[in-house]
C-alpha cells in the first residue's frame, strides 16, 4: 500500500518537474521517435519517464507503449542526481530510489 502512495506522490511531483526541467528534451525525443517509426500520438497507449536512483546517479528512461501493447525504451541515460533542481523530487528519489511520470500529455 505504501508503494501506491509513493507512486501517486512521485507522479504529482514528477509532473511539475517535467514541465520545468525535462519538458523540451523529453517532448522532442518523443516526437523524433514517433517520426522515425511513422506513428502518431494517438497510436501510443502510454509514455512514461522512469527515474531510478543508483548511488549518486539517476537512470532516466523514456518508455512508450503502443496501442498494440508493444513496449519500447526510447532513451536510457544516466544523469547526476544534483542536476535535478526540484528539491521534492530529489528527496523522493533519495528516499525511495524510484519515480515514474506520465509524459504522454507533453505532446499536446
Buried (B, 14 or more C-beta within 10 A) or exposed (E): EEEEEBBEBBBEBBBEBBEEBBEEEBBEBBEEBBEEEEBEBEEBEEBBBBBBBEEEBBBBBBBBBBEEEEEEEBBEEEEEBEEBEBEBBBEBBEEBEBBBBBBBEBBE
